[in-house]
Amino acid sequence: MTESRGFCPECGETVAERAEPRPGAPRADSDALCDSCYFDEFDFIDAPERVQVSVCGRCGAVHRGNRWVDVGAVDYTDIAIDAVSESLSVHIDAANVEWGVEPEQVDETTIRMHCTFSGVVRETLLEEELIVPVRIAKEVCDRCGRIAGGYYASIVQVRAEDREPTDDEAAEAIEIAESYVAGKEADGDREAFITEIDTDDDAGPTIKLSTNKLGQAVANRITDRFGGTVDDHPTLVTEDSDGNEVYRVTFVARLPKYTAGDVVDPEDGDGPVLVRSAHNNLTGRRLTTGDPYEASGNGDGLPTVEPIGHRRDAVETTVVTVEDDHSIQLLDPESYEAKTVARPDFVDPDAETVPVVKDGGDVYILPES
């Protein structure tokens, strides 16, 4: 403060000159008041009489403005502290403000917040204490309401061409869907959820999801993993408030006809193949030589091959003798007669037994792994 510059318009006392405002900034009317009159009209803290917070009783989301927000609060006390913090305001003239809050749990839905404040105004230290009651109103958020009501906008059907998906394929497809949706939820997407997973259908699992975008993404990720194609079948279900048509889309993630472990015959004269992958093209290993095999169809998709069996159908049989680099004699697993068959390069010459599959009268050795 400096020398006197005028008189207080309220009481007539002289008022000390105050620091000039920033260039271009207006002088506050309160600057004309003396300290006594100023503090008579001064509200250090502006606080509501009470605060009500709407909390979803299912997921713990808090309703703020016109939307639900996941806050990650440990309990309702954390939510109450945040709500009171947002509802309080300190006078703009206060400097060096410090404050604290001490919650008092009255009952399950009521918390008293004991708030203390301090700050400096006109070189005077002010302190104030107040109590703000917080009421926790339990509701059900839009997302949990839709989940409880069985809402879904898309369906992903995991199917396979001319076969049923294996147990491993079905389990991994479900894991892909759950992992992707969990990631979207972790990123704050409250529209992302799985409504239902049906594994009772022998044709393959069916997954109901909350949005068409989510269904498309899950179906694409399943075929990215296993190969195959995605077909979509939209169905008009209603119109929104603006008259726009709303569709529910079924996405069919159709896996390839062949899987890793299948034994097939390309019928090219070079013997059958143990399939390693049927993702976009067919890759594997020749059972007559051990050489790698890779082929694609004439157009899109996989080549036409004749299925023989699967490595899970293999049986162990006894090695009689290794005849040379290209042939080996072993016992036929059904007739137990000694039979000379092709010796692929993956056969251990010291092996006493080997896994084999039969195709008619022919016997083929499989790799150990």
C-alpha positions as a printed Julia matrix, in Angstrom:
369×3 Matrix{Float64}:
   0.0      0.0     0.0
   0.99     3.64   -0.53
  -0.35     7.05    0.56
  -4.08     7.77    0.75
  -5.89     8.38   -2.49
  -9.56     8.69   -1.49
 -12.42     7.83    0.78
 -14.43     4.62    1.18
 -17.87     5.08   -0.44
 -19.44     2.92    2.31
 -18.08     4.41    5.53
 -16.09     7.5     4.47
 -12.8      6.25    5.86
  -9.67     7.01    3.87
  -8.55     4.22    1.57
  -4.89     3.47    0.91
  -3.82     3.54   -2.72
  -3.47     0.08   -4.16
  -1.22    -1.32   -6.83
  -2.2     -0.29  -10.33
  -3.92    -3.04  -12.39
  -2.21    -4.42  -15.45
  -2.29    -2.07  -18.46
  -5.71    -2.3   -20.09
  -7.28    -4.16  -17.15
 -10.19    -2.41  -15.4
  -9.88    -1.4   -11.75
 -12.21    -3.48   -9.56
 -15.0     -1.6    -7.78
 -13.96    -3.31   -4.56
 -10.66    -1.41   -4.66
 -12.56     1.71   -3.58
 -13.62     0.06   -0.29
 -11.63     0.19    2.9
 -10.46    -3.11    4.38
 -13.25    -3.18    6.97
 -16.07    -2.69    4.45
 -14.36    -4.96    1.93
 -14.18    -7.89    4.35
 -17.77    -7.27    5.51
 -18.92    -8.11    1.94
 -16.16   -10.62    1.15
 -16.91   -14.33    0.6
 -13.65   -16.23    0.8
 -15.19   -19.56   -0.24
 -18.21   -20.2    -2.45
 -19.65   -23.65   -1.64
 -23.03   -25.33   -2.21
 -25.17   -26.34    0.75
 -24.89   -29.96   -0.35
 -23.58   -32.02   -3.29
 -25.31   -35.0    -4.88
 -23.36   -37.48   -6.96
 -25.0    -40.1    -9.17
 -22.98   -43.32   -9.18
 -23.71   -46.49  -11.14
 -24.24   -49.24   -8.61
 -22.96   -51.84  -11.1
 -19.73   -50.43  -12.55
 -19.0    -47.4   -10.34
 -19.16   -44.84  -13.16
 -20.06   -41.28  -12.14
 -22.63   -39.12  -13.94
 -21.08   -35.8   -14.91
 -22.92   -33.29  -17.06
 -24.85   -35.36  -19.6
 -22.63   -38.44  -19.65
 -21.28   -41.25  -17.5
 -17.56   -41.26  -16.76
 -15.36   -44.09  -15.5
 -13.32   -42.51  -12.71
 -11.54   -45.53  -11.3
 -12.39   -44.52   -7.72
 -11.49   -46.99   -4.97
 -14.63   -46.2    -2.96
 -17.36   -43.57   -2.6
 -15.11   -41.38   -0.43
 -12.81   -40.77   -3.4
 -15.84   -39.84   -5.51
 -17.13   -37.46   -2.83
 -13.75   -35.71   -2.54
 -13.63   -35.18   -6.3
 -17.21   -33.89   -6.4
 -16.63   -31.38   -3.57
 -13.36   -30.24   -5.13
 -15.15   -29.45   -8.38
 -18.03   -27.61   -6.65
 -15.92   -25.26   -4.48
 -14.44   -21.98   -5.64
 -12.05   -19.56   -3.92
 -12.3    -15.78   -4.3
 -10.23   -14.47   -7.19
  -8.4    -11.97   -4.95
  -7.04   -14.69   -2.65
  -3.39   -15.66   -2.96
  -1.3    -18.48   -1.48
  -4.43   -20.59   -1.04
  -4.12   -23.87    0.82
  -6.93   -26.26    1.6
  -7.64   -29.68    2.98
 -10.57   -32.01    3.39
 -11.44   -34.65    5.96
 -14.29   -37.04    5.03
 -16.72   -38.34    7.63
 -18.78   -41.36    6.59
 -22.27   -40.86    8.04
 -23.91   -43.85    6.38
 -23.63   -45.86    3.17
 -24.78   -42.98    0.96
 -23.91   -39.84    2.97
 -20.46   -38.37    3.58
 -19.71   -35.1     5.39
 -16.7    -33.3     3.96
 -14.94   -31.14    6.59
 -13.08   -28.54    4.53
 -10.44   -26.07    5.76
  -9.07   -23.16    3.72
  -6.42   -20.48    4.17
  -5.26   -17.68    1.91
  -3.97   -14.14    1.84
  -6.21   -11.23    0.82
  -5.05    -7.59    1.08
  -2.02    -8.81    3.03
  -4.38   -10.42    5.56
  -4.33   -14.15    6.34
  -7.83   -15.59    6.17
  -8.91   -19.02    7.4
 -12.28   -20.68    7.0
 -13.86   -24.02    7.85
 -17.05   -25.42    6.4
 -18.92   -28.71    6.08
 -20.34   -29.88    2.76
 -22.63   -32.93    2.91
 -22.33   -35.29   -0.08
 -25.14   -37.68   -0.97
 -24.33   -40.7    -3.15
 -27.31   -41.56   -5.35
 -27.05   -45.06   -6.78
 -28.37   -45.46  -10.3
 -27.72   -47.68  -13.32
 -25.68   -46.12  -16.12
 -26.69   -46.39  -19.76
 -24.02   -48.98  -20.47
 -24.93   -51.31  -17.6
 -28.61   -50.88  -18.45
 -27.99   -52.06  -22.0
 -25.9    -54.99  -20.79
 -28.57   -56.03  -18.27
 -31.2    -55.75  -20.99
 -29.26   -58.03  -23.35
 -28.67   -55.26  -25.9
 -26.43   -56.03  -28.88
 -25.89   -54.47  -32.29
 -23.75   -57.1   -34.01
 -23.17   -60.86  -34.05
 -19.92   -62.64  -34.87
 -20.34   -66.27  -35.91
 -17.13   -68.3   -35.99
 -17.59   -71.01  -38.6
 -15.37   -73.12  -40.85
 -15.63   -74.29  -44.45
 -16.95   -77.86  -44.72
 -16.05   -78.66  -41.11
 -16.57   -77.58  -37.51
 -14.03   -75.27  -35.84
 -11.7    -77.16  -33.55
 -11.87   -76.65  -29.79
  -8.6    -74.72  -29.93
  -9.85   -72.48  -32.73
 -13.09   -71.77  -30.86
 -11.28   -70.99  -27.61
  -8.76   -68.72  -29.29
 -11.45   -66.9   -31.29
 -13.29   -66.14  -28.04
 -10.04   -64.99  -26.43
  -9.39   -62.68  -29.4
 -12.84   -61.11  -28.96
 -12.52   -60.73  -25.18
  -9.01   -59.29  -25.39
  -9.94   -56.76  -28.07
 -13.06   -55.57  -26.25
 -11.18   -55.35  -22.94
  -8.61   -53.14  -24.65
 -11.33   -50.82  -25.95
 -12.85   -50.63  -22.47
  -9.43   -49.83  -20.97
  -9.09   -47.0   -23.49
 -12.32   -45.47  -22.14
 -14.78   -46.69  -24.76
 -17.97   -47.14  -22.71
 -19.84   -48.32  -25.8
 -17.68   -51.46  -26.04
 -18.92   -54.64  -24.39
 -19.72   -58.29  -25.09
 -23.35   -59.13  -24.4
 -23.21   -62.91  -24.75
 -20.98   -65.75  -25.94
 -22.79   -68.91  -27.05
 -20.62   -72.03  -27.27
 -23.47   -74.56  -27.38
 -23.68   -74.66  -31.18
 -21.47   -77.41  -32.64
 -21.01   -75.25  -35.75
 -18.86   -72.81  -33.74
 -19.11   -70.04  -31.14
 -21.42   -67.05  -31.58
 -20.49   -63.72  -30.0
 -22.94   -60.83  -29.51
 -21.34   -57.37  -29.28
 -22.49   -53.85  -28.55
 -21.69   -52.11  -31.86
 -21.36   -53.02  -35.53
 -17.89   -51.48  -35.59
 -16.84   -53.79  -32.77
 -18.25   -56.84  -34.56
 -16.4    -56.0   -37.77
 -13.12   -55.52  -35.9
 -13.44   -58.8   -33.98
 -14.34   -60.81  -37.11
 -11.38   -59.33  -38.99
  -8.98   -60.17  -36.16
 -10.18   -63.77  -36.04
  -9.57   -64.29  -39.76
  -6.26   -62.4   -39.51
  -5.22   -65.09  -37.04
  -6.59   -68.2   -38.76
  -7.15   -67.11  -42.34
 -10.49   -67.35  -44.07
 -13.06   -64.76  -45.03
 -15.6    -62.44  -43.4
 -19.14   -62.14  -44.77
 -21.59   -59.58  -43.4
 -25.38   -59.81  -43.38
 -27.19   -56.62  -42.23
 -30.75   -56.72  -40.92
 -32.9    -53.6   -40.51
 -34.18   -53.52  -36.93
 -35.51   -49.99  -36.33
 -35.12   -46.28  -37.01
 -33.48   -43.77  -34.66
 -35.04   -40.51  -33.47
 -33.82   -38.74  -36.62
 -35.44   -41.3   -38.92
 -32.15   -43.0   -39.84
 -32.31   -46.75  -40.41
 -30.57   -48.83  -37.76
 -29.1    -52.17  -38.81
 -27.94   -55.18  -36.82
 -25.13   -56.92  -38.7
 -24.15   -60.57  -38.52
 -20.49   -61.12  -39.38
 -19.53   -64.68  -40.34
 -15.83   -65.34  -39.77
 -15.42   -68.43  -41.94
 -12.19   -70.28  -41.23
 -10.32   -72.25  -43.94
 -11.24   -75.81  -44.77
  -7.87   -77.1   -43.53
  -6.03   -76.58  -40.24
  -2.51   -77.12  -38.97
  -2.06   -80.85  -38.43
  -4.29   -81.98  -41.29
  -2.81   -84.54  -43.66
  -3.86   -83.89  -47.28
  -2.92   -85.16  -50.72
  -2.45   -82.48  -53.41
  -2.68   -85.36  -55.93
   0.33   -84.07  -57.84
   2.25   -87.37  -57.65
   4.66   -86.23  -54.91
   2.8    -87.64  -51.96
   0.73   -86.22  -49.09
   1.43   -83.09  -47.06
   1.23   -82.37  -43.34
  -0.42   -78.95  -43.22
   1.36   -76.24  -41.24
  -0.89   -73.32  -42.17
  -3.93   -72.64  -44.32
  -3.73   -68.86  -43.96
  -4.28   -67.39  -47.45
  -2.31   -70.25  -49.02
  -1.55   -73.83  -48.04
   1.85   -74.55  -46.51
   3.24   -77.7   -44.98
   5.72   -80.55  -45.32
   5.85   -83.49  -47.7
   5.57   -86.78  -45.85
   7.51   -88.64  -48.51
  10.6    -86.41  -48.48
  10.28   -83.81  -45.72
  10.5    -81.0   -48.29
   8.48   -77.81  -47.67
   5.24   -77.4   -49.57
   3.38   -74.23  -50.49
   0.52   -73.7   -52.93
  -2.46   -71.45  -53.56
  -5.59   -71.91  -55.61
  -5.94   -70.95  -59.23
  -7.86   -67.88  -58.12
  -8.52   -66.68  -54.61
  -8.44   -69.15  -51.75
  -6.79   -72.5   -51.14
  -5.9    -75.21  -53.66
  -8.11   -78.28  -54.03
  -6.58   -81.18  -52.1
  -7.82   -84.55  -50.86
  -8.04   -84.88  -47.05
  -6.46   -88.02  -45.62
  -6.54   -87.49  -41.86
  -5.02   -85.53  -39.0
  -1.9    -85.93  -36.96
  -4.07   -86.63  -33.88
  -5.04   -89.87  -35.74
  -1.4    -90.98  -35.89
  -0.31   -94.22  -34.19
   3.13   -95.39  -33.16
   4.62   -98.29  -35.02
   7.93  -100.17  -34.82
  10.89   -99.45  -37.08
  12.33  -102.68  -38.49
  15.33  -101.26  -40.32
  16.54   -98.19  -42.17
  17.21   -99.41  -45.69
  18.82   -96.3   -47.2
  18.51   -92.49  -47.3
  15.11   -92.68  -48.98
  13.41   -95.8   -47.63
  12.71   -97.41  -44.28
  11.08  -100.67  -43.24
   8.49  -100.69  -40.48
   5.5   -102.68  -39.28
   2.09  -101.92  -40.75
   0.1   -100.69  -37.68
  -2.94  -102.74  -38.71
  -1.57  -105.94  -40.32
   1.78  -105.91  -38.46
   3.49  -106.97  -41.68
   6.91  -105.51  -42.5
   6.52  -102.78  -45.11
   9.0   -100.58  -46.91
   7.89   -96.94  -47.09
   9.38   -93.57  -48.04
  11.85   -92.21  -45.52
  11.5    -88.39  -45.19
  14.52   -86.41  -43.98
  12.98   -85.69  -40.58
  13.16   -89.36  -39.49
  15.81   -90.11  -36.86
  17.81   -93.14  -38.18
  18.14   -94.39  -34.58
  14.42   -94.2   -33.82
  12.83   -97.42  -32.61
   9.26   -96.24  -33.25
   7.68   -93.54  -35.43
   4.18   -91.98  -35.68
   2.36   -92.91  -38.88
  -0.95   -92.43  -40.67
  -2.49   -94.78  -43.21
  -4.25   -93.92  -46.47
  -5.69   -97.13  -47.81
  -2.74   -99.5   -48.06
  -0.12   -96.73  -47.9
   1.69   -95.76  -44.7
   3.25   -92.32  -44.13
   5.57   -91.23  -41.35
   4.84   -87.97  -39.52
   7.31   -85.64  -37.81
   7.53   -86.08  -34.04
   6.41   -82.45  -33.56
